[in-house]
Amino acid sequence: MARPLPDSPTNSGKRARTRARLIEAAAEVIGEKGWFQTSLEAVAVRAGMTRGAIYGNFRNREELFLAVVQACWKPVAPPATSGVTFREYMRTLGQAVAAAAPARRAQAAAALSFQLYALTHAEMRSRVSRLNAEIYRRGAERLQQTFSSDELPMPAHQLVRVLHGLTDGLTFLYSLTPELITDDVLIAAFEALAGGPGGSQPGSSTNARLKACGG
């Protein structure tokens, strides 16, 4: 098995380019054959490299696959700037998901193939869980730094999971039926978490019930 080259500015740049090419090649092969049928030999041939180059950059097939996931299916998360309201942020997020939907549609078959692979490989599922947990932690911190708890419809650590599920669920449906899951539908779904256009703000209905009961 090949060993990684010692760190140096030159080697570091070459290593980064090699990794990027291997990830790109793996994504291409996976898109054509699916995760189960993708071999390291096929990836090496597509990249114009050897298996040694793969093992010099990734410990095993699963680590390469996880790198493809991280590169190709990054979370849709526009920055939450200071002063923006939660409803404005949700609309911006809905617009970002709508903009990302066509590219995700092109990768939908590979993404679904990976989900099936992860479901049937406990180690990969465990690694995805750890990766998502870290993404959720950072996302919740950003929400807490930008919005008060009164603005959010649920605790931040729950909201980031809901937003992930909403994004993936709707974009997969878009991949099947883009004529039904339109941009307006995508944007409205995220706005609904903030009360929707003209709707009540998170927590307002609860406050109204408390006032009606003398609270």
C-alpha positions in Angstrom: 0.0 0.0 0.0 1.4 3.4 -1.0 2.2 5.8 1.8 1.3 9.5 1.7 4.1 11.8 0.7 5.7 13.9 3.4 4.0 17.3 3.9 5.5 20.2 2.0 4.0 23.1 0.0 4.7 21.3 -3.3 3.6 17.9 -2.1 0.5 19.3 -0.3 -0.7 21.0 -3.5 -0.1 17.9 -5.6 -1.8 15.8 -3.0 -4.9 18.1 -2.9 -5.1 17.9 -6.7 -4.8 14.1 -6.7 -7.5 13.8 -4.0 -9.8 16.1 -6.0 -9.3 14.2 -9.2 -10.0 10.9 -7.4 -13.1 12.2 -5.8 -14.3 13.6 -9.2 -13.5 10.2 -10.9 -15.3 8.3 -8.2 -18.4 10.5 -8.5 -18.4 10.0 -12.3 -18.2 6.2 -11.9 -20.8 6.1 -9.1 -23.2 8.2 -11.2 -22.9 5.6 -14.0 -22.7 2.3 -12.0 -24.1 3.0 -8.5 -22.2 2.6 -5.2 -22.4 -1.2 -5.1 -20.9 -1.7 -8.5 -18.1 0.9 -8.2 -14.7 -0.6 -7.7 -11.4 1.1 -6.9 -10.0 -0.3 -10.1 -12.7 1.5 -12.1 -12.1 4.8 -10.2 -8.3 4.5 -10.8 -8.8 3.9 -14.5 -11.2 6.9 -14.8 -8.7 9.1 -12.9 -5.8 7.9 -15.0 -4.0 6.7 -11.9 -3.2 3.5 -10.0 -4.9 1.9 -7.0 -1.7 3.0 -5.1 -2.7 6.6 -5.7 -6.1 5.9 -4.1 -4.5 4.2 -1.1 -2.0 7.0 -0.8 -4.9 9.4 -0.2 -7.7 7.3 1.3 -7.5 4.4 3.8 -10.2 2.3 2.0 -13.1 2.4 -0.4 -15.5 3.7 2.3 -13.3 6.7 3.1 -13.2 7.6 -0.6 -17.0 7.2 -0.8 -17.5 9.4 2.2 -15.3 12.0 0.6 -17.5 11.9 -2.5 -20.6 12.5 -0.3 -19.0 15.5 1.4 -17.9 17.0 -1.9 -21.1 16.4 -3.9 -23.9 16.7 -1.4 -23.0 19.6 0.8 -25.7 21.0 3.0 -27.7 24.0 1.5 -27.0 26.6 4.2 -26.9 30.3 3.1 -25.2 32.5 5.8 -27.5 34.0 8.4 -26.4 37.7 8.5 -26.8 39.9 11.5 -30.1 41.8 11.5 -32.0 39.4 9.2 -35.3 38.1 10.6 -36.0 34.4 10.9 -38.7 34.6 8.3 -36.3 36.4 5.9 -33.7 33.8 6.5 -36.2 31.0 5.8 -37.2 32.5 2.5 -33.5 32.9 1.6 -33.0 29.2 2.5 -36.0 28.2 0.4 -34.6 30.1 -2.5 -31.2 28.5 -2.1 -32.8 25.0 -2.0 -34.8 25.9 -5.2 -31.6 27.0 -6.9 -29.7 23.8 -5.9 -32.6 21.5 -6.9 -31.6 21.0 -10.6 -28.0 20.1 -9.7 -29.3 17.7 -7.1 -31.6 16.1 -9.6 -28.7 15.3 -11.8 -27.1 13.5 -8.9 -30.3 11.9 -7.4 -29.7 8.4 -8.7 -26.2 8.3 -7.2 -27.4 9.9 -3.9 -30.2 7.3 -3.5 -27.8 4.5 -4.4 -25.5 5.8 -1.6 -28.4 5.8 0.9 -29.1 2.2 0.1 -25.4 1.4 0.4 -25.2 3.1 3.8 -28.3 1.3 5.0 -26.7 -2.1 4.3 -23.2 -1.2 5.6 -23.2 -0.5 9.3 -19.8 1.1 9.4 -20.7 3.6 6.6 -24.0 4.4 8.3 -22.1 5.0 11.5 -19.7 7.4 9.8 -22.5 9.3 8.1 -24.2 9.6 11.5 -21.0 11.1 13.0 -20.6 13.4 10.0 -24.2 14.6 10.2 -23.9 15.1 14.0 -21.0 17.5 13.5 -22.9 19.4 10.8 -25.9 19.7 13.0 -23.8 20.9 15.9 -22.3 23.7 13.8 -25.6 24.6 12.2 -27.3 24.9 15.6 -24.6 27.1 16.9 -25.0 29.4 13.9 -28.7 29.7 14.5 -28.3 30.4 18.2 -25.8 33.1 17.4 -28.1 34.8 14.9 -31.6 34.4 16.3 -33.1 34.4 19.8 -34.9 31.3 21.0 -38.2 33.2 20.8 -37.8 33.6 17.0 -37.2 29.9 16.4 -40.2 27.5 16.0 -38.3 24.8 18.0 -34.9 24.3 19.7 -32.0 25.0 17.3 -30.6 21.4 17.7 -34.0 20.1 16.5 -34.5 22.7 13.8 -31.3 21.9 11.9 -32.4 18.2 11.6 -35.8 19.3 10.4 -34.3 21.6 7.8 -32.0 18.8 6.6 -34.9 16.4 6.3 -37.0 19.0 4.5 -34.2 19.9 2.1 -33.4 16.3 1.2 -37.0 15.1 1.0 -38.2 17.9 -1.2 -35.2 17.8 -3.5 -35.7 14.1 -4.0 -39.4 14.7 -4.8 -38.3 17.4 -7.2 -36.0 14.9 -8.9 -39.0 12.7 -9.6 -41.6 15.3 -10.4 -40.1 18.8 -11.0 -43.4 19.9 -12.5 -45.1 19.4 -9.2 -42.3 20.5 -6.7 -41.9 24.0 -8.2 -39.7 26.8 -6.8 -42.8 28.3 -5.2 -43.5 25.1 -3.4 -39.9 24.8 -2.1 -39.8 28.4 -0.9 -43.3 28.2 0.7 -42.2 25.0 2.6 -39.4 26.8 4.4 -41.4 30.0 4.9 -44.0 27.9 6.7 -41.5 27.2 9.5 -41.6 30.9 10.2 -45.3 31.2 10.0 -45.5 31.6 6.2 -46.3 34.7 4.2 -48.7 36.7 6.3 -48.9 34.0 8.9 -48.2 34.1 12.6 -44.6 34.1 13.9 -43.3 31.1 15.8 -44.7 31.0 19.3 -47.4 33.6 18.6 -50.3 31.1 18.7 -49.0 29.8 22.0 -48.8 33.3 23.4 -52.3 34.0 22.3 -53.7 31.0 24.0 -51.9 31.9 27.2 -53.3 35.4 27.1 -56.8 34.1 26.5 -56.4 31.9 29.6 -55.2 34.7 31.7 -51.5 33.8 31.3 
